[in-house]
Amino acid sequence: MLKIGAVMFFTSYSMQPVALARALEERGFESLWVPEHTHIPSSRKTQYPAGGPLIRPYYDIMEPFLALTAAAAVTNNLRLGTGIALVAQRDPIITAKAVATLDQISNGRFLFGVGNGWNQDEIENHGTEFKTRHKLARERIEAMKAIWTQEEPEYHGEMVNFDKMKMWPKPIQKPYPPIIVGGAFPYAAKRAIAYGDGWIPRADRLEKGGVGVIIDDFRKMAVEAGRDLATLPITIFRVPDELDRLKFCEEIGIDRVVFTLPAEKEDKLLPILDRWADLQRQMNG
């Protein structure tokens, strides 16, 4: 059965995490996802990938782990994901503790969506070199895996290095919450295959090459790398509210689709949720 979730930039002027999480769970949706941007520098070395001016919620977005913790406290079944967390901008020890804590608080409902970022200015403000961010992110993820799974973890890489430590809590999910790698084909897809537990492409980007074609290419690449496809479920973001497209996603074995909500109040969002709830009922027969 195709899982359906929602992603939103929470801001001070949008529907708040507690209210949205409750509304999603009441309507039977599977998951809530929160993106991450720590800030947006006033200098702009990097153009907005979608084209045109950067939309305001990128500047105003709330911290994702805090927003998801609020959502966890008022729900029982809704899965909670970062969509996506910018690992290249995050200390791995602090992030490992945040992930494990949220997984504990939510009773094992956390989904760790990760990505390496596109905004050079933002990334460099965190002391990260833009050109080496992919290598840094991989080492940080490897280091976090060690922290989550070992009694006295240590990690010694080229960019991340620490001796044995004691760090709790450990996540409820074993060996750790799913690490679902976001980004386009083929580069982010390769990263998902190398160290992820799933892949998050965007529907609008898949359309350019043909959704089915790119999904097939991803699966062939995974098999060639020795990965079991059952360990690499695909989550597609920014899926439009069209029944035929949802059915197609289900037919080609997509695990989850996530629709985008604008940073608006209840009066704008609840009709969107009801429209998607109706589509979900149609999908489920």
C-alpha positions in Angstrom: 0.0 0.0 0.0 1.3 3.4 -1.0 2.2 5.6 2.1 1.2 9.3 2.0 2.9 12.0 4.0 3.1 15.8 4.0 6.0 18.3 4.2 5.8 21.9 5.3 8.0 24.8 6.2 6.8 25.7 9.7 7.0 29.4 10.4 5.6 31.8 13.0 2.8 32.6 10.5 1.9 29.1 9.4 -0.2 26.3 11.0 1.8 25.1 13.9 3.4 21.6 14.3 1.0 20.4 17.0 -2.1 21.3 15.1 -0.8 20.0 11.8 0.4 16.7 13.3 -3.0 16.1 14.9 -4.8 16.9 11.6 -2.6 14.5 9.6 -3.0 11.7 12.1 -6.7 12.1 12.3 -6.9 11.8 8.5 -4.8 8.6 8.5 -1.7 10.0 6.8 1.6 8.2 7.4 4.1 10.9 8.0 5.0 14.5 8.6 8.3 16.0 7.2 10.1 19.2 8.1 12.9 20.7 5.9 15.9 22.5 7.4 17.7 25.8 6.7 19.5 27.4 9.6 19.5 30.8 7.9 19.8 32.3 4.5 22.8 34.7 4.0 22.0 38.0 2.4 24.8 37.4 -0.1 23.7 35.0 -2.9 26.5 33.0 -4.6 24.0 30.3 -5.4 20.8 30.7 -7.3 17.6 29.2 -6.0 17.3 25.8 -7.9 13.6 26.3 -8.6 14.4 29.6 -10.4 13.4 33.1 -9.5 13.6 34.7 -6.0 13.9 32.5 -2.9 10.5 32.1 -1.2 10.1 33.7 2.2 9.7 30.5 4.2 13.3 29.5 3.5 14.3 32.5 5.7 11.7 31.9 8.4 11.6 28.1 8.8 11.6 26.7 12.4 14.3 24.3 13.6 13.1 20.8 12.4 14.0 18.6 15.5 12.1 21.0 17.8 9.1 21.1 15.5 9.0 17.3 15.2 9.4 16.9 18.9 6.2 19.0 19.4 4.5 16.8 16.8 5.7 13.6 18.5 4.2 14.7 21.8 0.6 14.9 20.5 0.5 11.8 18.1 0.8 8.1 18.5 1.2 6.6 15.0 2.4 9.5 12.7 5.9 9.0 11.5 8.1 12.1 11.8 10.9 12.9 9.3 13.5 15.5 8.5 12.9 16.4 4.9 15.8 17.0 4.8 18.4 17.6 7.5 21.5 19.4 6.2 24.2 17.0 7.6 27.1 19.0 6.1 26.0 21.9 8.4 25.6 19.8 11.6 27.9 18.6 14.3 27.6 14.8 14.1 27.8 14.2 17.9 25.1 16.8 18.7 23.0 15.5 15.8 23.3 11.9 16.8 22.0 12.8 20.2 19.1 14.8 18.7 18.1 11.9 16.4 18.3 9.3 19.2 16.4 11.6 21.6 13.6 12.2 19.1 13.4 8.5 18.3 13.0 7.8 22.0 10.4 10.5 22.5 8.4 9.3 19.5 8.7 5.6 20.4 10.6 4.8 17.3 8.8 6.9 14.7 11.6 9.0 13.4 12.7 9.0 9.8 16.2 10.6 9.2 16.0 12.3 5.9 19.4 13.8 5.0 20.9 15.9 2.3 24.1 17.9 1.6 22.6 21.2 0.6 22.7 23.5 -2.4 23.2 27.0 -0.8 26.9 27.7 -0.9 26.6 30.8 1.3 24.7 29.0 4.0 27.0 26.0 4.0 30.2 28.1 4.2 28.8 30.1 7.2 29.0 26.8 9.1 32.7 26.4 8.3 32.1 23.8 5.7 33.9 23.9 2.4 31.3 23.7 -0.4 33.4 21.5 -2.7 34.0 18.9 0.0 30.6 18.8 1.6 29.6 15.4 0.1 32.6 13.7 1.7 32.1 15.5 5.0 28.4 14.5 5.1 29.3 10.8 4.4 31.8 10.8 7.2 29.4 12.5 9.6 26.8 9.9 8.8 29.3 7.1 9.3 30.3 8.6 12.6 26.6 8.9 13.8 26.1 5.2 12.9 29.0 4.3 15.2 27.5 6.5 18.0 24.1 4.8 17.7 25.3 1.2 17.6 28.4 1.0 19.8 28.9 1.1 23.5 32.1 3.2 23.2 32.0 4.6 19.7 35.0 6.1 18.0 35.5 7.4 14.5 38.7 8.3 12.6 38.2 9.8 9.2 39.8 12.5 7.1 37.3 15.1 8.1 35.6 13.7 11.2 37.7 12.4 14.1 36.9 11.5 17.7 38.2 8.9 20.2 36.1 6.5 22.3 33.2 8.1 24.1 30.1 7.3 26.0 26.9 8.7 24.5 23.2 7.9 25.3 20.4 7.6 24.6 20.6 5.1 21.8 17.7 5.1 19.2 14.7 2.7 19.8 14.9 1.7 16.1 17.6 -0.8 15.5 20.3 -0.4 14.4 19.1 3.2 14.0 16.3 5.3 12.3 16.2 4.9 8.5 18.7 7.2 6.8 16.8 8.3 3.7 19.1 10.3 1.3 17.5 13.2 -0.5 18.6 14.6 -3.9 18.6 14.1 -7.6 19.7 11.3 -9.9 22.4 10.1 -10.4 24.6 11.6 -7.7 22.3 11.6 -4.7 21.0 8.3 -5.8 24.6 6.9 -5.6 24.9 8.3 -2.1 21.7 6.6 -1.1 23.0 3.3 -2.4 26.4 3.8 -0.7 25.2 4.6 2.8 21.4 5.1 2.9 18.3 3.1 3.8 16.2 4.8 1.1 16.2 7.6 -1.5 14.1 10.8 -1.7 13.9 12.3 -5.2 11.5 15.1 -6.2 8.6 14.4 -8.6 9.3 17.5 -10.7 12.8 16.5 -11.3 11.9 12.9 -12.1 9.4 14.1 -14.7 12.2 15.5 -16.9 13.7 12.1 -17.5 10.6 10.0 -17.0 9.6 8.8 -13.6 9.5 5.1 -14.5 12.8 5.3 -16.4 14.8 7.0 -13.6 13.3 4.7 -11.0 14.4 1.7 -13.1 17.9 3.2 -13.5 18.2 3.7 -9.8 17.2 0.1 -9.1 19.6 -1.3 -11.7 22.4 0.8 -10.1 21.5 -0.5 -6.7 21.6 -4.1 -7.8 24.9 -3.6 -9.5 26.3 -2.2 -6.3 25.1 -5.4 -4.4 22.2 -3.7 -2.6 19.0 -5.6 -1.8 16.2 -3.4 -3.2 14.0 -4.2 -0.2 16.5 -2.1 1.9 16.2 0.9 -0.4 12.6 2.1 -0.5 11.8 5.2 -2.6 10.0 8.2 -1.2 9.0 10.9 -3.8 8.5 14.5 -2.6 6.4 17.2 -4.3 3.9 14.8 -5.8 0.8 16.5 -7.3 -2.7 15.7 -6.2 -3.6 13.6 -9.2 -5.0 10.1 -8.7 -3.5 8.7 -11.9 0.0 9.7 -10.8 -0.5 8.2 -7.4 -1.7 4.9 -8.9 1.4 5.0 -11.2 3.7 5.4 -8.3 2.1 2.5 -6.6 2.4 0.4 -9.7 6.1 0.9 -10.0 6.7 0.1 -6.4 7.2 3.5 -4.8 7.0 3.2 -1.0 5.9 6.7 -0.1 4.8 9.9 -1.7 4.9 13.3 0.1 2.8 16.3 -0.8 3.9 19.9 -0.2 1.9 22.2 2.0 2.3 26.0 1.8 3.3 27.9 5.0 -0.3 29.0 5.6 -2.9 28.8 8.4 -5.6 26.2 9.0 -8.1 27.9 6.8 -5.9 27.3 3.8 -4.4 24.0 4.7 -7.3 21.9 6.0 -9.1 21.9 2.6 -5.8 20.6 1.1 -5.5 17.9 3.7 -9.2 16.9 3.0 -8.5 16.7 -0.7 -5.5 14.4 -0.1 -7.5 12.3 2.4 -10.0 11.7 -0.3 -7.3 10.7 -2.7 -5.9 8.3 -0.1 -9.4 6.7 0.4 -9.6 6.2 -3.4 -6.1 4.7 -3.4 -7.1 2.3 -0.6 -10.3 1.3 -2.3 
